[in-house]
């Protein structure tokens, strides 16, 4: 019996030693494959890449931005931060300086998108995002806004984004705005959602949606601020709380599918 106990104890001891050895080996293998990210800010891009490769890391460029303090080609920012412990082959993202802004931002408002793109690239800048918006007061593909604005200074990067006009939805693609005044908020909200429209937060509505809904109105109305719902008066004091007392767009307006509707509710 004693011999069996001793044999069992020996086997248990060997298993324990093997388990501990495996854990130590695993820990060494994991931590042996980890390195700390070096500080790259202020280095030239080739220097930063060389330091990363020496540690078994990779470099990725997240963008190039103007800087009044860093020379052209120097690293501005990095991610992860210096000193972060990462695994080998990790990709460290950096942004690179373009130096001070030299290219003037051209004025492309009113141009066709193609001509605006050519103008931007001839200036030495890059074309950023191009977003189309239903707009009834300019031909299709005409630039109606740009970011940064023309002749802007101290801009962040060399990209110019454009907002272009696209045709308004035809009347066949639009619906008639129902009259929701007098309905409870719950009834009105359900009707709006079931009809495929969007319900704006109380007191908030998108100017783009308002412009699309009022495409038959003068341009001055679209550029102006949206009217606020009428305040509660003595006559509306008799209206039950939670009742719709006004709406934007007005009842009977032609509105595109998916437009946003704003309701004013009796407190």
C-alpha positions as CSV (number, residue, x, y, z in Angstrom):
1,X,0.0,0.0,0.0
2,X,2.9,2.4,0.9
3,X,4.5,1.7,-2.4
4,X,1.3,2.5,-4.3
5,X,1.0,5.8,-2.4
6,X,4.6,6.7,-3.2
7,X,4.2,5.9,-6.8
8,X,1.0,8.0,-7.0
9,X,2.8,10.9,-5.2
10,X,5.7,10.7,-7.7
11,X,3.3,10.7,-10.7
12,X,1.4,13.7,-9.2
13,X,4.7,15.6,-8.6
14,X,5.8,14.9,-12.2
15,X,2.5,16.2,-13.5
16,X,2.7,19.3,-11.4
17,X,6.2,20.0,-12.6
18,X,5.2,19.5,-16.2
19,X,2.2,21.8,-15.8
20,X,4.3,24.5,-14.2
21,X,6.9,24.2,-17.0
22,X,4.3,24.5,-19.7
23,X,2.9,27.6,-18.0
24,X,6.3,29.2,-17.8
25,X,7.1,28.3,-21.4
26,X,3.8,29.7,-22.6
27,X,4.4,33.0,-20.6
28,X,7.9,33.3,-22.0
29,X,6.6,32.7,-25.5
30,X,3.9,35.3,-25.2
31,X,5.9,38.0,-23.6
32,X,8.9,37.2,-25.8
33,X,6.8,38.2,-28.8
34,X,5.9,41.5,-27.3
35,X,7.7,44.8,-27.8
36,X,7.2,48.4,-26.7
37,X,6.2,51.0,-29.3
38,X,9.0,53.6,-29.7
39,X,8.4,57.4,-29.7
40,X,8.1,58.5,-33.4
41,X,6.9,62.1,-33.2
42,X,9.4,64.5,-34.7
43,X,11.2,61.7,-36.7
44,X,11.2,61.7,-40.5
45,X,9.0,59.0,-42.0
46,X,12.0,56.9,-43.1
47,X,13.5,57.1,-39.6
48,X,10.2,56.1,-38.0
49,X,9.9,53.1,-40.4
50,X,13.4,52.0,-39.6
51,X,12.8,52.1,-35.9
52,X,9.6,50.1,-36.2
53,X,11.2,47.5,-38.4
54,X,14.1,47.1,-36.0
55,X,11.5,46.1,-33.3
56,X,9.6,43.8,-35.7
57,X,6.7,46.3,-36.1
58,X,5.1,47.7,-39.2
59,X,4.2,51.2,-40.2
60,X,0.9,52.5,-41.6
61,X,0.2,56.1,-42.7
62,X,-3.2,57.4,-41.5
63,X,-3.0,60.7,-43.4
64,X,-0.9,63.8,-44.2
65,X,-1.8,67.1,-42.6
66,X,-0.5,70.7,-42.6
67,X,1.6,71.8,-39.6
68,X,3.1,75.1,-38.8
69,X,5.6,73.6,-36.4
70,X,6.8,70.3,-38.0
71,X,8.8,70.2,-41.2
72,X,7.5,68.3,-44.3
73,X,7.8,64.6,-43.9
74,X,8.1,64.5,-40.1
75,X,5.8,62.3,-38.0
76,X,3.0,64.3,-36.3
77,X,1.1,61.7,-34.3
78,X,1.2,57.9,-33.7
79,X,-1.1,55.2,-32.5
80,X,-0.5,53.3,-30.2
81,X,1.2,55.8,-28.0
82,X,4.9,55.5,-27.2
83,X,5.7,52.8,-24.6
84,X,2.6,50.7,-25.4
85,X,3.3,47.0,-25.2
86,X,2.2,45.3,-28.4
87,X,2.8,42.0,-30.2
88,X,5.5,41.8,-33.0
89,X,4.2,42.6,-36.5
90,X,1.7,45.1,-35.0
91,X,1.0,48.0,-37.4
92,X,1.7,51.4,-35.8
93,X,-0.4,54.1,-37.5
94,X,1.3,57.6,-38.0
95,X,0.3,60.9,-39.5
96,X,2.8,62.9,-41.5
97,X,3.4,66.6,-41.8
98,X,3.0,68.5,-45.0
99,X,4.6,71.6,-43.5
100,X,2.8,75.0,-43.5
101,X,-0.2,75.4,-45.8
102,X,0.9,76.8,-49.1
103,X,-1.8,76.0,-51.5
104,X,-4.8,78.5,-51.5
105,X,-8.2,76.9,-51.3
106,X,-9.9,77.6,-54.6
107,X,-13.5,78.8,-55.0
108,X,-15.5,76.1,-56.7
109,X,-19.0,76.9,-55.7
110,X,-21.2,77.1,-58.8
111,X,-18.9,74.9,-60.8
112,X,-19.8,71.6,-62.3
113,X,-18.5,68.7,-60.2
114,X,-16.0,67.7,-63.0
115,X,-14.6,71.2,-63.4
116,X,-14.4,71.6,-59.6
117,X,-12.4,68.4,-59.3
118,X,-10.0,69.5,-62.0
119,X,-9.6,72.9,-60.3
120,X,-8.9,71.3,-57.0
121,X,-6.3,68.9,-58.4
122,X,-4.6,71.6,-60.4
123,X,-4.1,73.6,-57.3
124,X,-2.2,70.6,-55.7
125,X,-5.0,69.6,-53.4
126,X,-7.0,66.4,-53.1
127,X,-10.7,65.7,-53.6
128,X,-12.3,64.7,-50.4
129,X,-15.9,63.5,-49.9
130,X,-18.5,64.3,-52.5
131,X,-22.1,64.3,-51.2
132,X,-25.2,64.9,-53.3
133,X,-28.2,66.7,-51.9
134,X,-31.6,67.1,-53.5
135,X,-31.6,70.8,-54.4
136,X,-34.0,72.6,-56.7
137,X,-32.1,75.9,-57.3
138,X,-29.0,74.7,-59.2
139,X,-28.4,72.3,-62.1
140,X,-27.6,68.7,-61.4
141,X,-24.0,68.0,-60.2
142,X,-23.4,71.7,-59.5
143,X,-21.3,72.4,-56.4
144,X,-23.4,74.2,-53.8
145,X,-21.0,74.1,-50.9
146,X,-17.4,73.3,-50.2
147,X,-15.3,72.5,-47.2
148,X,-12.9,74.2,-46.4
149,X,-14.4,77.4,-47.7
150,X,-12.7,79.3,-50.5
151,X,-9.5,81.1,-49.5
152,X,-9.5,79.6,-46.0
153,X,-6.3,79.6,-44.1
154,X,-4.9,77.4,-41.3
155,X,-6.9,74.4,-42.7
156,X,-6.0,70.9,-41.3
157,X,-5.4,68.9,-44.5
158,X,-5.2,69.2,-48.3
159,X,-8.6,67.7,-49.0
160,X,-11.6,69.7,-50.3
161,X,-15.0,68.1,-49.9
162,X,-18.0,69.1,-52.0
163,X,-21.7,69.2,-51.7
164,X,-23.4,68.9,-55.0
165,X,-27.0,69.4,-56.2
166,X,-29.1,66.5,-57.4
167,X,-32.7,66.6,-58.8
168,X,-35.6,66.9,-56.4
169,X,-37.9,63.9,-56.3
170,X,-40.7,64.2,-58.8
171,X,-44.3,64.6,-57.6
172,X,-44.9,61.0,-58.5
173,X,-42.2,60.0,-56.0
174,X,-43.6,62.4,-53.3
175,X,-46.5,62.0,-50.9
176,X,-49.0,64.4,-49.6
177,X,-48.3,65.6,-46.0
178,X,-51.3,64.6,-43.8
179,X,-52.9,66.9,-41.3
180,X,-51.8,65.5,-37.9
181,X,-53.0,68.4,-35.7
182,X,-55.5,67.3,-33.1
183,X,-54.1,63.8,-33.0
184,X,-52.4,62.5,-29.9
185,X,-48.6,62.2,-30.2
186,X,-48.7,58.4,-30.1
187,X,-51.3,58.3,-33.0
188,X,-49.3,60.8,-35.0
189,X,-46.0,59.1,-34.5
190,X,-47.4,55.7,-35.5
191,X,-48.9,57.3,-38.7
192,X,-45.6,58.9,-39.6
193,X,-43.6,55.8,-39.1
194,X,-46.0,53.5,-40.9
195,X,-46.1,55.9,-43.9
196,X,-42.3,55.6,-44.2
197,X,-41.4,59.0,-42.9
198,X,-39.0,60.0,-40.1
199,X,-40.0,61.7,-36.8
200,X,-37.7,64.4,-35.7
201,X,-37.0,65.1,-32.0
202,X,-39.3,67.7,-30.7
203,X,-38.0,71.1,-31.6
204,X,-35.5,69.8,-34.2
205,X,-35.6,69.2,-37.9
206,X,-33.0,68.9,-40.6
207,X,-32.7,71.8,-43.0
208,X,-32.0,69.5,-45.9
209,X,-35.3,67.7,-45.2
210,X,-37.1,71.0,-44.9
211,X,-35.7,72.2,-48.2
212,X,-36.7,69.0,-49.9
213,X,-40.2,69.2,-48.5
214,X,-40.6,72.8,-49.6
215,X,-39.1,72.6,-53.0
216,X,-41.9,74.6,-54.5
217,X,-41.2,77.6,-52.2
218,X,-38.8,80.5,-53.0
219,X,-35.1,80.0,-52.3
220,X,-35.1,82.6,-49.6
221,X,-37.4,80.4,-47.5
222,X,-35.0,77.5,-47.7
223,X,-32.0,79.5,-46.7
224,X,-33.8,81.0,-43.8
225,X,-34.0,79.4,-40.4
226,X,-36.9,77.0,-39.8
227,X,-39.9,78.5,-38.0
228,X,-40.4,77.5,-34.4
229,X,-43.7,75.9,-33.4
230,X,-46.3,78.4,-32.2
231,X,-46.3,79.0,-28.4
232,X,-49.2,77.9,-26.3
233,X,-51.9,80.6,-26.2
234,X,-55.0,81.0,-24.0
235,X,-57.1,79.2,-26.7
236,X,-54.7,76.2,-26.8
237,X,-54.9,75.9,-23.1
238,X,-58.1,73.8,-23.6
239,X,-56.2,71.3,-25.8
240,X,-55.5,68.1,-24.0
241,X,-51.8,67.5,-23.0
242,X,-49.9,65.4,-25.6
243,X,-52.0,66.6,-28.5
244,X,-50.3,67.7,-31.8
245,X,-50.8,71.5,-32.2
246,X,-48.6,72.2,-35.2
247,X,-46.4,70.4,-37.7
248,X,-43.6,71.0,-40.2
249,X,-44.1,70.6,-43.2
250,X,-47.6,72.0,-43.3
251,X,-50.5,69.8,-44.1
252,X,-51.0,69.4,-47.9
253,X,-47.3,69.8,-48.7
254,X,-45.6,67.5,-51.2
255,X,-42.9,65.6,-49.3
256,X,-40.4,63.0,-50.6
257,X,-40.4,59.5,-49.2
258,X,-38.3,59.2,-46.1
259,X,-38.6,63.0,-45.2
260,X,-38.4,64.1,-41.6
261,X,-41.5,65.5,-40.0
262,X,-41.5,67.7,-36.9
263,X,-44.4,67.9,-34.4
264,X,-45.2,70.4,-31.7
265,X,-47.0,68.9,-28.8
266,X,-49.3,70.6,-26.3
267,X,-47.5,70.4,-22.9
